[in-house]
């Protein structure tokens, strides 16, 4: 496993399990337990996923010590007016007495009130690091300028066609770690894995095209949380620490970037309108 040191001094695994759309109780619990058995130590969830309690059941059954785990959840923007209380509720559902990282989920609604609640939780030691999700550089810098605690992490869509290089530059400037969701595009870029150049790199290292994608992002200083509930895919996603991509191969993979997120941009006014109705 590779780790990144956050601006809080905490060490965060650079690869973990994503649980978006893991909504079947038993399937979700089994996936978390299997991931922990394989060696995963970072588990990412969110209030909006509706599965914190299922993950909590898995955490209660594992023999992995709590101090070796890194548990992440996110405050849904509908809860920004009661962020403190909602994080306490998440802790109860997850069965933990502290959280390693809590993020604000989308920059909608009263983000400043919510951030100050997270700052309070951070100062009280109930949350070890705090951060944001889906923040464009302007929103991220604005939050930093007018609050006390600099976000430790910004979780944004990041994959081969949306490498988020401009956002990464601004995060790097302010010491904010870059965390990816949808490293495989949530099924929207499956045809990419048949690309001859990508397949040639995969063959060179004896890996799959998806493993090459994960390795490229890891070497680009991006934290990853690929989601799966299948044992073989969990193993495949985790098996990316025994090789290093060459500078030449990194350059080939960098050229796949279209700077075009597949899931949506938070500054899109139509998305903001839609979010108000969620």
N, C-alpha and C positions, 0 to 999 in steps of 0.2 A: 504493500500500500504506500502511496505517496501522500504527503500532507502539505497543507499551506498554513502559515502562521497568520492569523487574523490580526487586525489592528488593536484588538483587545488583548493580544498575547496568547489567545487560545489556539490550539492546533486542531485543524479541521481536515478530515479525510478528503481527498480530492475526487473520490468516486463513491457513490452511494446508491441506494435504492429509491427510485421515485415511485409514488403510489397513486398518481393521478388516475382516476377511473378504476381503481381497485375498490369496488363497492360491494362485492360479495363478501360477507363476513368471514366465512371459512377460507375462501380462496386468498383473501388479503392476509389473514393470520398465518396461513401456511407459507405464503410467499415471503413474509418477513422472517419467519423462523428458518426457512431454507436459505435465505440470503445471509442471515447471521451465521448459519452453519458453514456456508461457503467461505465466509470471511469478511463480508460487508460489516461496517460499523457505523455508517452514516445512513439514517432513515429520514426521508423527507415526506412530510404530509402537509395538510392545510385544513383549516376549519371547513372550507368550502368543499373538500373532498368527501366529507361525511364518513370518514373511516378512522378517525382518531381512536375511538373505543376499540375497534378491531385490532389496531396496532398495539394498543395498550394490553390487550389479552396476550398477544405474542410476546411482548416485553416481559410480562409477568411469568412466562414459561421458560424463557431463555436462561441459560447459565452464564451468559456473557456478563461480566460485572458492569454495573451502571456507569462507572467512571471510564470504561472503554468505549461506550456508545456516544454517538453524537446525534441527538434528536432535534429535528427542525420542524417547526410548523409555521403557519402564516395566519394573520388576523384578516378575516374577510372584511372588505370595505364597508359592508353593511353593519359591522360591529365597531366601526371606528369611534363612535360616540360612547362606547363602553369597552374600549380595548383592554383595559386592565382586568376587568371582571371576566372578559371572554378568554383571556390567556389563562387565568386561574382555572376556568372551566376546562380548557384544553389540557392543562396539566392533570386534572382529575381524570379525564377520559383516557389519557395516555398512561396514567398510573405512575407519574414521576413527581418528585418534589422540586425539580428545577428543569429548565429547558436550556439546551446548548445554544440555540439560535431561534429567534422569532422574527419574522418578516412582516411588513405591511404588504398586503396582497392587492396590488393595483393602486395607482396614484389618484384615486377618486374619493370624493367626499372630504370630510374634515381630517385630512392627513396629519395636520400639525397637532391637533388634540390627541390623535392616536399615537403619534411619535413621542409626545411627552409622557404618555402612559407607558410606552416601552422604555423610555429613559428612566422612569421611576422603577419599573420592574428590574431594569439593569442595575441600578444603584442599590436596590434591595438584595441583589444576588439571586433572585428567582429566575432570571434569564441571564446567561453568561455572555451572550453577544446579541446585538439587534441589527436589523437591516431592512431592506426593502425588496420589492419584486416588481418588475415591469416599469422601472423608472428610466425615462430617457435622460440624457446628460443634463439638460436644462433643469428638470425637476430634481435630479439628484444634487446638483450644485446648489440650487435654491434651498433645499432642505438642510444641507451642510452649513450654509451661510447664516441661517437664522435659528439654529438649535445648538445644543451643547455637545451631544454625542454624534460623532461621525458614523454613518452606517458601516458595519463590518463587511456586509455582503450586499450585492445587487443581483437578484436572480432574474435573468431575462432569457427569452428564446435565443438559443445559439446552436447552430449546426453548420454543415458545410456550405449551404447556400445563404445563410444569414450569420456570418461570423462576428458581426457586431464590433468591428475594429475601431470605429469612432467612439462607441460607448466604452470599449475597453481602455482606450487612451485616457478618457476622463476618469474612469474608475482608478486606473493606475496612478494618476496625478494626485488623487485624494486618499490613496491607501485603502480603497474599497475592493474587496475580492470579487471577481467575476464568476458567477455561478450560472450554469446553463440549465434550462429546462428544454424538453423536446430536442435532444441531441440527434434524434433520428427523424425529426419532423412530424411525429405522431402519425406516421403512415402516409404523409403527403409527398414524400420524396423517395419512395421505394424504387422507382425506376433508376435513380441515381446510382444505386449499388450494382447496376449492370454496366456502368461506364467502363470502357476498356482501360483507361488510364488508372482508374481506381482499382479495378480488378488486377491489373498488372502489379501495382504496389502491394496489394494483398498477397498475391502469389509469391512475390519476392520475400516476404517475411513469414510466409506460411500461416497467414491469418485470414479472417474474413474481412469483407469490405466494411462491415459495421465496426469491427475491432479497429481497423485503420482509422475510421472516423473518430472513435473515442480517443485513440492514441494521439491523433493530431490535435484534438482540443486540449487534452491533458498537457501536451508540450507547448500549447499556446497559453498556459496558465489559466485554464478554465476548470472550475469544479463541475462535476457531472453527476446527474441522477437519472440514468436511463431506467425506464419502467419495464418490468416484466413480471409475470406470475408463473412462468415456465422454468423449471429447473435448468434445462440445457441452455436456455438463453441467459439466465442469471449467471451461470458458469462462464459462458462465452463473454458476456459483458465485463466480467471481473478479470478475465485472463488477458490483461493488456499491460502488464507491468514487467514483462520479461524481454522487451525489445525497445529500441529507440529508433525513430524515423530519422533518416538522414536529412541534411539541410536541403538537398535537391528534391527529395520527396515532399518535404514540408512546403516547398515553393510550388510544386505541382498542386498540392491540396489547397493551398491558399488561393489559387486561381479559380477554384470552384465557387468562390464567394460572389453572390449577386446582390448582396446588401438588401435582401428582400425577405423579411420575416414572413413565414407562412401562416401564422396564427393571428396576427393583427398587431397594430401599433397603438399604444395607449393614447397617443396624441391625435388619433383619428376621431374627429368630432362625432361621426356616426357611431363609433364604438362607445364613446362617452354617453351618447343619448341612449343607446341600448343598455348600457350598464345601469343607468338610472332606473330601468324597468326590471332588472334582475331581482 
